[in-house]
């Protein structure tokens, strides 16, 4: 038995920057997009995954910032 193809997700920048959490339900062959900057993810498992992804992204942003000693001006 072959797996159904995951639907392609296309996001257009017609409304400015967005934070979108995408999940896929293979039983229904449906992709779910939740604009998490405007709508709360309700499923507890999805909330935990979303939170972990956000924390990971913030850690990457923090790590990419140049380091400066305390008290120094830019």
PQR file with spaces between the fields and no chain letter, atoms N, CA, C, O and H, PARSE charges and radii, in Angstrom:
ATOM       1  N    UNK     1       0.844   -1.173    0.000 -0.4000 1.5000
ATOM       2  CA   UNK     1       0.000    0.000    0.000 -0.0000 2.0000
ATOM       3  C    UNK     1       0.896    1.245    0.000  0.5500 1.7000
ATOM       4  O    UNK     1       1.785    1.369    0.842 -0.5500 1.4000
ATOM       5  N    UNK     2       0.667    2.146   -0.922 -0.4000 1.5000
ATOM       6  CA   UNK     2       1.489    3.348   -0.994 -0.0000 2.0000
ATOM       7  C    UNK     2       0.896    4.451   -0.127  0.5500 1.7000
ATOM       8  O    UNK     2      -0.316    4.543    0.067 -0.5500 1.4000
ATOM       9  H    UNK     2      -0.055    2.045   -1.605  0.4000 1.0000
ATOM      10  N    UNK     3       1.789    5.273    0.378 -0.4000 1.5000
ATOM      11  CA   UNK     3       1.363    6.414    1.186 -0.0000 2.0000
ATOM      12  C    UNK     3       0.826    7.505    0.276  0.5500 1.7000
ATOM      13  O    UNK     3       1.353    7.712   -0.817 -0.5500 1.4000
ATOM      14  H    UNK     3       2.773    5.198    0.220  0.4000 1.0000
ATOM      15  N    UNK     4      -0.234    8.218    0.717 -0.4000 1.5000
ATOM      16  CA   UNK     4      -0.711    9.333   -0.102 -0.0000 2.0000
ATOM      17  C    UNK     4       0.322   10.451   -0.104  0.5500 1.7000
ATOM      18  O    UNK     4       1.070   10.626    0.858 -0.5500 1.4000
ATOM      19  H    UNK     4      -0.662    8.049    1.605  0.4000 1.0000
ATOM      20  N    UNK     5       0.350   11.199   -1.190 -0.4000 1.5000
ATOM      21  CA   UNK     5       1.287   12.318   -1.294 -0.0000 2.0000
ATOM      22  C    UNK     5       0.875   13.418   -0.326  0.5500 1.7000
ATOM      23  O    UNK     5      -0.309   13.723   -0.178 -0.5500 1.4000
ATOM      24  H    UNK     5      -0.258   11.056   -1.971  0.4000 1.0000
ATOM      25  N    UNK     6       1.861   14.003    0.324 -0.4000 1.5000
ATOM      26  CA   UNK     6       1.594   15.132    1.211 -0.0000 2.0000
ATOM      27  C    UNK     6       1.270   16.337    0.338  0.5500 1.7000
ATOM      28  O    UNK     6       2.016   16.647   -0.591 -0.5500 1.4000
ATOM      29  H    UNK     6       2.822   13.756    0.204  0.4000 1.0000
ATOM      30  N    UNK     7       0.153   17.028    0.631 -0.4000 1.5000
ATOM      31  CA   UNK     7      -0.192   18.170   -0.207 -0.0000 2.0000
ATOM      32  C    UNK     7       0.867   19.261   -0.111  0.5500 1.7000
ATOM      33  O    UNK     7       1.442   19.490    0.953 -0.5500 1.4000
ATOM      34  H    UNK     7      -0.453   16.776    1.386  0.4000 1.0000
ATOM      35  N    UNK     8       1.116   19.924   -1.219 -0.4000 1.5000
ATOM      36  CA   UNK     8       2.073   21.026   -1.236 -0.0000 2.0000
ATOM      37  C    UNK     8       1.455   22.227   -0.540  0.5500 1.7000
ATOM      38  O    UNK     8       0.289   22.553   -0.759 -0.5500 1.4000
ATOM      39  H    UNK     8       0.649   19.739   -2.083  0.4000 1.0000
ATOM      40  N    UNK     9       2.238   22.874    0.292 -0.4000 1.5000
ATOM      41  CA   UNK     9       1.772   24.041    1.016 -0.0000 2.0000
ATOM      42  C    UNK     9       2.425   25.268    0.396  0.5500 1.7000
ATOM      43  O    UNK     9       3.650   25.365    0.327 -0.5500 1.4000
ATOM      44  H    UNK     9       3.185   22.609    0.470  0.4000 1.0000
ATOM      45  N    UNK    10       1.601   26.196   -0.049 -0.4000 1.5000
ATOM      46  CA   UNK    10       2.101   27.424   -0.652 -0.0000 2.0000
ATOM      47  C    UNK    10       1.610   28.592    0.190  0.5500 1.7000
ATOM      48  O    UNK    10       0.413   28.741    0.434 -0.5500 1.4000
ATOM      49  H    UNK    10       0.606   26.117    0.008  0.4000 1.0000
ATOM      50  N    UNK    11       2.556   29.417    0.630 -0.4000 1.5000
ATOM      51  CA   UNK    11       2.208   30.580    1.433 -0.0000 2.0000
ATOM      52  C    UNK    11       2.679   31.813    0.680  0.5500 1.7000
ATOM      53  O    UNK    11       3.856   31.927    0.339 -0.5500 1.4000
ATOM      54  H    UNK    11       3.529   29.296    0.431  0.4000 1.0000
ATOM      55  N    UNK    12       1.764   32.731    0.421 -0.4000 1.5000
ATOM      56  CA   UNK    12       2.121   33.935   -0.315 -0.0000 2.0000
ATOM      57  C    UNK    12       2.269   35.110    0.651  0.5500 1.7000
ATOM      58  O    UNK    12       1.568   35.178    1.661 -0.5500 1.4000
ATOM      59  H    UNK    12       0.807   32.639    0.697  0.4000 1.0000
ATOM      60  N    UNK    13       3.168   36.024    0.345 -0.4000 1.5000
ATOM      61  CA   UNK    13       3.411   37.152    1.241 -0.0000 2.0000
ATOM      62  C    UNK    13       2.479   38.339    0.996  0.5500 1.7000
ATOM      63  O    UNK    13       2.916   39.490    1.028 -0.5500 1.4000
ATOM      64  H    UNK    13       3.737   35.969   -0.476  0.4000 1.0000
ATOM      65  N    UNK    14       1.204   38.062    0.752 -0.4000 1.5000
ATOM      66  CA   UNK    14       0.294   39.153    0.425 -0.0000 2.0000
ATOM      67  C    UNK    14      -0.217   39.916    1.643  0.5500 1.7000
ATOM      68  O    UNK    14      -0.886   40.937    1.487 -0.5500 1.4000
ATOM      69  H    UNK    14       0.850   37.127    0.726  0.4000 1.0000
ATOM      70  N    UNK    15       0.081   39.447    2.839 -0.4000 1.5000
ATOM      71  CA   UNK    15      -0.405   40.125    4.037 -0.0000 2.0000
ATOM      72  C    UNK    15       0.718   40.419    5.026  0.5500 1.7000
ATOM      73  O    UNK    15       0.462   40.577    6.219 -0.5500 1.4000
ATOM      74  H    UNK    15       0.624   38.617    2.965  0.4000 1.0000
ATOM      75  N    UNK    16       1.918   40.491    4.561 -0.4000 1.5000
ATOM      76  CA   UNK    16       3.034   40.801    5.445 -0.0000 2.0000
ATOM      77  C    UNK    16       3.561   39.575    6.164  0.5500 1.7000
ATOM      78  O    UNK    16       3.116   38.458    5.900 -0.5500 1.4000
ATOM      79  H    UNK    16       2.126   40.363    3.591  0.4000 1.0000
ATOM      80  N    UNK    17       4.503   39.776    7.072 -0.4000 1.5000
ATOM      81  CA   UNK    17       5.089   38.636    7.786 -0.0000 2.0000
ATOM      82  C    UNK    17       4.032   37.900    8.603  0.5500 1.7000
ATOM      83  O    UNK    17       3.133   38.513    9.178 -0.5500 1.4000
ATOM      84  H    UNK    17       4.864   40.683    7.287  0.4000 1.0000
ATOM      85  N    UNK    18       4.157   36.574    8.643 -0.4000 1.5000
ATOM      86  CA   UNK    18       3.239   35.738    9.408 -0.0000 2.0000
ATOM      87  C    UNK    18       4.014   34.608   10.063  0.5500 1.7000
ATOM      88  O    UNK    18       5.014   34.139    9.521 -0.5500 1.4000
ATOM      89  H    UNK    18       4.888   36.076    8.175  0.4000 1.0000
ATOM      90  N    UNK    19       3.558   34.176   11.217 -0.4000 1.5000
ATOM      91  CA   UNK    19       4.061   32.951   11.838 -0.0000 2.0000
ATOM      92  C    UNK    19       2.995   31.891   11.626  0.5500 1.7000
ATOM      93  O    UNK    19       1.875   32.019   12.123 -0.5500 1.4000
ATOM      94  H    UNK    19       2.745   34.557   11.658  0.4000 1.0000
ATOM      95  N    UNK    20       3.340   30.851   10.895 -0.4000 1.5000
ATOM      96  CA   UNK    20       2.362   29.817   10.556 -0.0000 2.0000
ATOM      97  C    UNK    20       2.882   28.466   11.017  0.5500 1.7000
ATOM      98  O    UNK    20       4.015   28.088   10.719 -0.5500 1.4000
ATOM      99  H    UNK    20       4.249   30.747   10.492  0.4000 1.0000
ATOM     100  N    UNK    21       2.035   27.739   11.753 -0.4000 1.5000
ATOM     101  CA   UNK    21       2.352   26.379   12.173 -0.0000 2.0000
ATOM     102  C    UNK    21       1.622   25.446   11.214  0.5500 1.7000
ATOM     103  O    UNK    21       0.400   25.514   11.084 -0.5500 1.4000
ATOM     104  H    UNK    21       1.115   28.047   11.995  0.4000 1.0000
ATOM     105  N    UNK    22       2.369   24.582   10.546 -0.4000 1.5000
ATOM     106  CA   UNK    22       1.784   23.656    9.579 -0.0000 2.0000
ATOM     107  C    UNK    22       1.853   22.239   10.126  0.5500 1.7000
ATOM     108  O    UNK    22       2.894   21.806   10.621 -0.5500 1.4000
ATOM     109  H    UNK    22       3.362   24.527   10.651  0.4000 1.0000
ATOM     110  N    UNK    23       0.749   21.527   10.037 -0.4000 1.5000
ATOM     111  CA   UNK    23       0.729   20.119   10.421 -0.0000 2.0000
ATOM     112  C    UNK    23      -0.008   19.333    9.341  0.5500 1.7000
ATOM     113  O    UNK    23      -0.722   19.901    8.515 -0.5500 1.4000
ATOM     114  H    UNK    23      -0.097   21.879    9.635  0.4000 1.0000
ATOM     115  N    UNK    24       0.179   18.039    9.367 -0.4000 1.5000
ATOM     116  CA   UNK    24      -0.401   17.182    8.322 -0.0000 2.0000
ATOM     117  C    UNK    24      -1.082   15.985    8.969  0.5500 1.7000
ATOM     118  O    UNK    24      -0.503   15.333    9.837 -0.5500 1.4000
ATOM     119  H    UNK    24       0.760   17.578   10.038  0.4000 1.0000
ATOM     120  N    UNK    25      -2.294   15.699    8.555 -0.4000 1.5000
ATOM     121  CA   UNK    25      -3.048   14.550    9.040 -0.0000 2.0000
ATOM     122  C    UNK    25      -3.102   13.508    7.920  0.5500 1.7000
ATOM     123  O    UNK    25      -3.873   13.663    6.973 -0.5500 1.4000
ATOM     124  H    UNK    25      -2.764   16.230    7.850  0.4000 1.0000
ATOM     125  N    UNK    26      -2.278   12.427    8.020 -0.4000 1.5000
ATOM     126  CA   UNK    26      -2.242   11.449    6.934 -0.0000 2.0000
ATOM     127  C    UNK    26      -3.545   10.665    6.796  0.5500 1.7000
ATOM     128  O    UNK    26      -3.846   10.164    5.713 -0.5500 1.4000
ATOM     129  H    UNK    26      -1.652   12.301    8.790  0.4000 1.0000
ATOM     130  N    UNK    27      -4.320   10.550    7.869 -0.4000 1.5000
ATOM     131  CA   UNK    27      -5.591    9.815    7.773 -0.0000 2.0000
ATOM     132  C    UNK    27      -6.563   10.523    6.842  0.5500 1.7000
ATOM     133  O    UNK    27      -7.308    9.882    6.101 -0.5500 1.4000
ATOM     134  H    UNK    27      -4.076   10.957    8.749  0.4000 1.0000
ATOM     135  N    UNK    28      -6.548   11.841    6.887 -0.4000 1.5000
ATOM     136  CA   UNK    28      -7.452   12.627    6.048 -0.0000 2.0000
ATOM     137  C    UNK    28      -6.747   13.214    4.833  0.5500 1.7000
ATOM     138  O    UNK    28      -7.385   13.826    3.976 -0.5500 1.4000
ATOM     139  H    UNK    28      -5.943   12.361    7.489  0.4000 1.0000
ATOM     140  N    UNK    29      -5.424   13.028    4.756 -0.4000 1.5000
ATOM     141  CA   UNK    29      -4.604   13.607    3.690 -0.0000 2.0000
ATOM     142  C    UNK    29      -4.830   15.115    3.599  0.5500 1.7000
ATOM     143  O    UNK    29      -5.000   15.679    2.519 -0.5500 1.4000
ATOM     144  H    UNK    29      -4.905   12.531    5.452  0.4000 1.0000
ATOM     145  N    UNK    30      -4.826   15.751    4.786 -0.4000 1.5000
ATOM     146  CA   UNK    30      -5.053   17.187    4.862 -0.0000 2.0000
ATOM     147  C    UNK    30      -3.904   17.887    5.561  0.5500 1.7000
ATOM     148  O    UNK    30      -3.368   17.393    6.553 -0.5500 1.4000
ATOM     149  H    UNK    30      -4.688   15.293    5.664  0.4000 1.0000
ATOM     150  N    UNK    31      -3.538   19.024    5.043 -0.4000 1.5000
ATOM     151  CA   UNK    31      -2.576   19.889    5.712 -0.0000 2.0000
ATOM     152  C    UNK    31      -3.362   20.955    6.458  0.5500 1.7000
ATOM     153  O    UNK    31      -4.358   21.473    5.953 -0.5500 1.4000
ATOM     154  H    UNK    31      -3.973   19.426    4.237  0.4000 1.0000
ATOM     155  N    UNK    32      -2.908   21.276    7.659 -0.4000 1.5000
ATOM     156  CA   UNK    32      -3.552   22.306    8.460 -0.0000 2.0000
ATOM     157  C    UNK    32      -2.547   23.439    8.668  0.5500 1.7000
ATOM     158  O    UNK    32      -1.424   23.207    9.114 -0.5500 1.4000
ATOM     159  H    UNK    32      -2.099   20.854    8.069  0.4000 1.0000
ATOM     160  N    UNK    33      -2.952   24.648    8.347 -0.4000 1.5000
ATOM     161  CA   UNK    33      -2.125   25.820    8.561 -0.0000 2.0000
ATOM     162  C    UNK    33      -2.796   26.692    9.613  0.5500 1.7000
ATOM     163  O    UNK    33      -3.970   27.041    9.488 -0.5500 1.4000
ATOM     164  H    UNK    33      -3.864   24.837    7.984  0.4000 1.0000
ATOM     165  N    UNK    34      -2.039   27.042   10.655 -0.4000 1.5000
ATOM     166  CA   UNK    34      -2.575   27.888   11.712 -0.0000 2.0000
ATOM     167  C    UNK    34      -1.687   29.120   11.830  0.5500 1.7000
ATOM     168  O    UNK    34      -0.501   28.992   12.133 -0.5500 1.4000
ATOM     169  H    UNK    34      -1.085   26.758   10.757  0.4000 1.0000
ATOM     170  N    UNK    35      -2.237   30.312   11.596 -0.4000 1.5000
ATOM     171  CA   UNK    35      -1.443   31.532   11.760 -0.0000 2.0000
ATOM     172  C    UNK    35      -1.280   31.817   13.254  0.5500 1.7000
ATOM     173  O    UNK    35      -2.110   32.499   13.854 -0.5500 1.4000
ATOM     174  H    UNK    35      -3.200   30.416   11.349  0.4000 1.0000
ATOM     175  N    UNK    36      -0.216   31.295   13.844 -0.4000 1.5000
ATOM     176  CA   UNK    36      -0.077   31.312   15.303 -0.0000 2.0000
ATOM     177  C    UNK    36       0.163   32.699   15.875  0.5500 1.7000
ATOM     178  O    UNK    36       0.132   32.871   17.093 -0.5500 1.4000
ATOM     179  H    UNK    36       0.458   30.741   13.356  0.4000 1.0000
ATOM     180  N    UNK    37       0.400   33.690   15.026 -0.4000 1.5000
ATOM     181  CA   UNK    37       0.492   35.056   15.537 -0.0000 2.0000
ATOM     182  C    UNK    37      -0.895   35.682   15.694  0.5500 1.7000
ATOM     183  O    UNK    37      -1.023   36.805   16.181 -0.5500 1.4000
ATOM     184  H    UNK    37       0.425   33.549   14.036  0.4000 1.0000
ATOM     185  N    UNK    38      -1.940   34.942   15.273 -0.4000 1.5000
ATOM     186  CA   UNK    38      -3.309   35.453   15.405 -0.0000 2.0000
ATOM     187  C    UNK    38      -4.290   34.442   15.990  0.5500 1.7000
ATOM     188  O    UNK    38      -5.334   34.838   16.508 -0.5500 1.4000
ATOM     189  H    UNK    38      -1.836   34.030   14.877  0.4000 1.0000
ATOM     190  N    UNK    39      -3.981   33.138   15.920 -0.4000 1.5000
ATOM     191  CA   UNK    39      -4.884   32.085   16.370 -0.0000 2.0000
ATOM     192  C    UNK    39      -4.102   31.125   17.269  0.5500 1.7000
ATOM     193  O    UNK    39      -2.952   30.794   16.980 -0.5500 1.4000
ATOM     194  H    UNK    39      -3.133   32.816   15.499  0.4000 1.0000
ATOM     195  N    UNK    40      -4.722   30.688   18.343 -0.4000 1.5000
ATOM     196  CA   UNK    40      -4.066   29.765   19.269 -0.0000 2.0000
ATOM     197  C    UNK    40      -4.235   28.327   18.783  0.5500 1.7000
ATOM     198  O    UNK    40      -5.333   27.918   18.406 -0.5500 1.4000
ATOM     199  H    UNK    40      -5.656   30.957   18.577  0.4000 1.0000
ATOM     200  N    UNK    41      -3.144   27.565   18.794 -0.4000 1.5000
ATOM     201  CA   UNK    41      -3.214   26.135   18.505 -0.0000 2.0000
ATOM     202  C    UNK    41      -3.847   25.474   19.729  0.5500 1.7000
ATOM     203  O    UNK    41      -3.394   25.708   20.849 -0.5500 1.4000
ATOM     204  H    UNK    41      -2.252   27.898   19.101  0.4000 1.0000
ATOM     205  N    UNK    42      -4.873   24.660   19.543 -0.4000 1.5000
ATOM     206  CA   UNK    42      -5.633   24.144   20.680 -0.0000 2.0000
ATOM     207  C    UNK    42      -5.238   22.740   21.131  0.5500 1.7000
ATOM     208  O    UNK    42      -5.282   22.457   22.329 -0.5500 1.4000
ATOM     209  H    UNK    42      -5.241   24.470   18.632  0.4000 1.0000
ATOM     210  N    UNK    43      -4.855   21.858   20.222 -0.4000 1.5000
ATOM     211  CA   UNK    43      -4.501   20.493   20.600 -0.0000 2.0000
ATOM     212  C    UNK    43      -3.236   20.515   21.466  0.5500 1.7000
ATOM     213  O    UNK    43      -2.245   21.135   21.078 -0.5500 1.4000
ATOM     214  H    UNK    43      -4.819   22.087   19.249  0.4000 1.0000
ATOM     215  N    UNK    44      -3.247   19.848   22.640 -0.4000 1.5000
ATOM     216  CA   UNK    44      -2.087   19.891   23.537 -0.0000 2.0000
ATOM     217  C    UNK    44      -0.785   19.415   22.895  0.5500 1.7000
ATOM     218  O    UNK    44       0.267   20.007   23.133 -0.5500 1.4000
ATOM     219  H    UNK    44      -4.052   19.345   22.955  0.4000 1.0000
ATOM     220  N    UNK    45      -0.838   18.370   22.097 -0.4000 1.5000
ATOM     221  CA   UNK    45       0.371   17.873   21.441 -0.0000 2.0000
ATOM     222  C    UNK    45       0.891   18.888   20.422  0.5500 1.7000
ATOM     223  O    UNK    45       2.091   19.151   20.348 -0.5500 1.4000
ATOM     224  H    UNK    45      -1.693   17.889   21.904  0.4000 1.0000
ATOM     225  N    UNK    46      -0.033   19.453   19.638 -0.4000 1.5000
ATOM     226  CA   UNK    46       0.347   20.465   18.659 -0.0000 2.0000
ATOM     227  C    UNK    46       0.904   21.714   19.349  0.5500 1.7000
ATOM     228  O    UNK    46       1.844   22.334   18.852 -0.5500 1.4000
ATOM     229  H    UNK    46      -1.008   19.240   19.698  0.4000 1.0000
ATOM     230  N    UNK    47       0.317   22.085   20.504 -0.4000 1.5000
ATOM     231  CA   UNK    47       0.815   23.243   21.263 -0.0000 2.0000
ATOM     232  C    UNK    47       2.252   23.004   21.713  0.5500 1.7000
ATOM     233  O    UNK    47       3.089   23.901   21.623 -0.5500 1.4000
ATOM     234  H    UNK    47      -0.448   21.582   20.908  0.4000 1.0000
ATOM     235  N    UNK    48       2.538   21.802   22.195 -0.4000 1.5000
ATOM     236  CA   UNK    48       3.889   21.481   22.659 -0.0000 2.0000
ATOM     237  C    UNK    48       4.886   21.537   21.502  0.5500 1.7000
ATOM     238  O    UNK    48       5.985   22.068   21.657 -0.5500 1.4000
ATOM     239  H    UNK    48       1.857   21.073   22.269  0.4000 1.0000
ATOM     240  N    UNK    49       4.509   20.993   20.349 -0.4000 1.5000
ATOM     241  CA   UNK    49       5.388   21.043   19.182 -0.0000 2.0000
ATOM     242  C    UNK    49       5.606   22.482   18.713  0.5500 1.7000
ATOM     243  O    UNK    49       6.726   22.875   18.389 -0.5500 1.4000
ATOM     244  H    UNK    49       3.616   20.562   20.223  0.4000 1.0000
ATOM     245  N    UNK    50       4.542   23.246   18.682 -0.4000 1.5000
ATOM     246  CA   UNK    50       4.622   24.639   18.258 -0.0000 2.0000
ATOM     247  C    UNK    50       5.545   25.420   19.196  0.5500 1.7000
ATOM     248  O    UNK    50       6.399   26.178   18.739 -0.5500 1.4000
ATOM     249  H    UNK    50       3.632   22.926   18.946  0.4000 1.0000
ATOM     250  N    UNK    51       5.372   25.235   20.508 -0.4000 1.5000
ATOM     251  CA   UNK    51       6.205   25.923   21.496 -0.0000 2.0000
ATOM     252  C    UNK    51       7.676   25.547   21.320  0.5500 1.7000
ATOM     253  O    UNK    51       8.550   26.413   21.365 -0.5500 1.4000
ATOM     254  H    UNK    51       4.678   24.619   20.880  0.4000 1.0000
ATOM     255  N    UNK    52       7.949   24.256   21.121 -0.4000 1.5000
ATOM     256  CA   UNK    52       9.332   23.802   20.939 -0.0000 2.0000
ATOM     257  C    UNK    52       9.954   24.424   19.688  0.5500 1.7000
ATOM     258  O    UNK    52      11.114   24.833   19.713 -0.5500 1.4000
ATOM     259  H    UNK    52       7.240   23.553   21.085  0.4000 1.0000
ATOM     260  N    UNK    53       9.194   24.496   18.603 -0.4000 1.5000
ATOM     261  CA   UNK    53       9.707   25.109   17.371 -0.0000 2.0000
ATOM     262  C    UNK    53       9.988   26.597   17.561  0.5500 1.7000
ATOM     263  O    UNK    53      10.999   27.105   17.078 -0.5500 1.4000
ATOM     264  H    UNK    53       8.251   24.163   18.583  0.4000 1.0000
ATOM     265  N    UNK    54       9.101   27.294   18.260 -0.4000 1.5000
ATOM     266  CA   UNK    54       9.316   28.713   18.516 -0.0000 2.0000
ATOM     267  C    UNK    54      10.547   28.942   19.387  0.5500 1.7000
ATOM     268  O    UNK    54      11.340   29.842   19.110 -0.5500 1.4000
ATOM     269  H    UNK    54       8.279   26.882   18.653  0.4000 1.0000
ATOM     270  N    UNK    55      10.713   28.143   20.428 -0.4000 1.5000
ATOM     271  CA   UNK    55      11.884   28.278   21.295 -0.0000 2.0000
ATOM     272  C    UNK    55      13.169   28.000   20.525  0.5500 1.7000
ATOM     273  O    UNK    55      14.175   28.683   20.717 -0.5500 1.4000
ATOM     274  H    UNK    55      10.069   27.412   20.653  0.4000 1.0000
ATOM     275  N    UNK    56      13.133   27.003   19.661 -0.4000 1.5000
ATOM     276  CA   UNK    56      14.303   26.686   18.838 -0.0000 2.0000
ATOM     277  C    UNK    56      14.638   27.856   17.906  0.5500 1.7000
ATOM     278  O    UNK    56      15.800   28.238   17.770 -0.5500 1.4000
ATOM     279  H    UNK    56      12.316   26.448   19.506  0.4000 1.0000
ATOM     280  N    UNK    57      13.612   28.415   17.272 -0.4000 1.5000
ATOM     281  CA   UNK    57      13.835   29.549   16.370 -0.0000 2.0000
ATOM     282  C    UNK    57      14.391   30.750   17.127  0.5500 1.7000
ATOM     283  O    UNK    57      15.286   31.432   16.628 -0.5500 1.4000
ATOM     284  H    UNK    57      12.668   28.105   17.383  0.4000 1.0000
ATOM     285  N    UNK    58      13.870   31.018   18.329 -0.4000 1.5000
ATOM     286  CA   UNK    58      14.387   32.132   19.125 -0.0000 2.0000
ATOM     287  C    UNK    58      15.828   31.894   19.550  0.5500 1.7000
ATOM     288  O    UNK    58      16.627   32.830   19.567 -0.5500 1.4000
ATOM     289  H    UNK    58      13.143   30.463   18.734  0.4000 1.0000
ATOM     290  N    UNK    59      16.171   30.663   19.892 -0.4000 1.5000
ATOM     291  CA   UNK    59      17.556   30.349   20.258 -0.0000 2.0000
ATOM     292  C    UNK    59      18.493   30.586   19.078  0.5500 1.7000
ATOM     293  O    UNK    59      19.603   31.085   19.259 -0.5500 1.4000
ATOM     294  H    UNK    59      15.521   29.903   19.878  0.4000 1.0000
ATOM     295  N    UNK    60      18.052   30.232   17.871 -0.4000 1.5000
ATOM     296  CA   UNK    60      18.867   30.478   16.678 -0.0000 2.0000
ATOM     297  C    UNK    60      19.044   31.976   16.435  0.5500 1.7000
ATOM     298  O    UNK    60      20.133   32.426   16.079 -0.5500 1.4000
ATOM     299  H    UNK    60      17.150   29.827   17.724  0.4000 1.0000
ATOM     300  N    UNK    61      17.972   32.744   16.626 -0.4000 1.5000
ATOM     301  CA   UNK    61      18.079   34.191   16.469 -0.0000 2.0000
ATOM     302  C    UNK    61      19.052   34.777   17.492  0.5500 1.7000
ATOM     303  O    UNK    61      19.907   35.591   17.147 -0.5500 1.4000
ATOM     304  H    UNK    61      17.087   32.378   16.915  0.4000 1.0000
ATOM     305  N    UNK    62      18.917   34.361   18.743 -0.4000 1.5000
ATOM     306  CA   UNK    62      19.813   34.851   19.793 -0.0000 2.0000
ATOM     307  C    UNK    62      21.264   34.488   19.488  0.5500 1.7000
ATOM     308  O    UNK    62      22.161   35.307   19.687 -0.5500 1.4000
ATOM     309  H    UNK    62      18.222   33.699   19.024  0.4000 1.0000
ATOM     310  N    UNK    63      21.499   33.287   19.015 -0.4000 1.5000
ATOM     311  CA   UNK    63      22.859   32.831   18.725 -0.0000 2.0000
ATOM     312  C    UNK    63      23.467   33.594   17.545  0.5500 1.7000
ATOM     313  O    UNK    63      24.689   33.704   17.444 -0.5500 1.4000
ATOM     314  H    UNK    63      20.770   32.622   18.854  0.4000 1.0000
ATOM     315  N    UNK    64      22.633   34.115   16.664 -0.4000 1.5000
ATOM     316  CA   UNK    64      23.155   34.830   15.501 -0.0000 2.0000
ATOM     317  C    UNK    64      23.458   36.294   15.790  0.5500 1.7000
ATOM     318  O    UNK    64      24.072   36.971   14.964 -0.5500 1.4000
ATOM     319  H    UNK    64      21.641   34.026   16.746  0.4000 1.0000
ATOM     320  N    UNK    65      23.037   36.794   16.952 -0.4000 1.5000
ATOM     321  CA   UNK    65      23.300   38.184   17.313 -0.0000 2.0000
ATOM     322  C    UNK    65      24.770   38.371   17.673  0.5500 1.7000
ATOM     323  O    UNK    65      25.365   37.514   18.326 -0.5500 1.4000
ATOM     324  H    UNK    65      22.539   36.244   17.623  0.4000 1.0000
ATOM     325  N    UNK    66      25.351   39.482   17.252 -0.4000 1.5000
ATOM     326  CA   UNK    66      26.741   39.738   17.661 -0.0000 2.0000
ATOM     327  C    UNK    66      26.811   39.974   19.167  0.5500 1.7000
ATOM     328  O    UNK    66      25.928   40.600   19.754 -0.5500 1.4000
ATOM     329  H    UNK    66      24.868   40.179   16.721  0.4000 1.0000
ATOM     330  N    UNK    67      27.845   39.476   19.762 -0.4000 1.5000
ATOM     331  CA   UNK    67      27.982   39.643   21.214 -0.0000 2.0000
ATOM     332  C    UNK    67      28.703   40.952   21.505  0.5500 1.7000
ATOM     333  O    UNK    67      29.645   41.327   20.807 -0.5500 1.4000
ATOM     334  H    UNK    67      28.562   38.967   19.286  0.4000 1.0000
ATOM     335  N    UNK    68      28.246   41.642   22.550 -0.4000 1.5000
ATOM     336  CA   UNK    68      28.877   42.875   22.995 -0.0000 2.0000
ATOM     337  C    UNK    68      28.995   42.841   24.504  0.5500 1.7000
ATOM     338  O    UNK    68      28.107   42.325   25.182 -0.5500 1.4000
ATOM     339  H    UNK    68      27.481   41.337   23.117  0.4000 1.0000
ATOM     340  N    UNK    69      30.062   43.377   25.032 -0.4000 1.5000
ATOM     341  CA   UNK    69      30.203   43.415   26.490 -0.0000 2.0000
ATOM     342  C    UNK    69      29.094   44.262   27.110  0.5500 1.7000
ATOM     343  O    UNK    69      28.602   45.199   26.480 -0.5500 1.4000
ATOM     344  H    UNK    69      30.783   43.797   24.481  0.4000 1.0000
ATOM     345  N    UNK    70      28.703   43.938   28.335 -0.4000 1.5000
ATOM     346  CA   UNK    70      27.672   44.697   29.033 -0.0000 2.0000
ATOM     347  C    UNK    70      28.086   46.157   29.159  0.5500 1.7000
ATOM     348  O    UNK    70      29.241   46.472   29.448 -0.5500 1.4000
ATOM     349  H    UNK    70      29.103   43.178   28.846  0.4000 1.0000
ATOM     350  N    UNK    71      27.118   47.039   28.936 -0.4000 1.5000
ATOM     351  CA   UNK    71      27.376   48.460   29.113 -0.0000 2.0000
ATOM     352  C    UNK    71      27.923   49.166   27.890  0.5500 1.7000
ATOM     353  O    UNK    71      28.019   50.394   27.892 -0.5500 1.4000
ATOM     354  H    UNK    71      26.180   46.783   28.702  0.4000 1.0000
ATOM     355  N    UNK    72      28.285   48.438   26.849 -0.4000 1.5000
ATOM     356  CA   UNK    72      28.825   49.119   25.676 -0.0000 2.0000
ATOM     357  C    UNK    72      27.683   49.581   24.762  0.5500 1.7000
ATOM     358  O    UNK    72      26.673   48.893   24.614 -0.5500 1.4000
ATOM     359  H    UNK    72      28.208   47.442   26.848  0.4000 1.0000
ATOM     360  N    UNK    73      27.857   50.721   24.173 -0.4000 1.5000
ATOM     361  CA   UNK    73      26.853   51.265   23.278 -0.0000 2.0000
ATOM     362  C    UNK    73      27.091   50.766   21.864  0.5500 1.7000
ATOM     363  O    UNK    73      28.211   50.414   21.495 -0.5500 1.4000
ATOM     364  H    UNK    73      28.678   51.280   24.293  0.4000 1.0000
ATOM     365  N    UNK    74      26.049   50.743   21.096 -0.4000 1.5000
ATOM     366  CA   UNK    74      26.158   50.323   19.700 -0.0000 2.0000
ATOM     367  C    UNK    74      26.672   51.421   18.851  0.5500 1.7000
ATOM     368  O    UNK    74      26.828   51.245   17.642 -0.5500 1.4000
ATOM     369  H    UNK    74      25.139   51.029   21.395  0.4000 1.0000
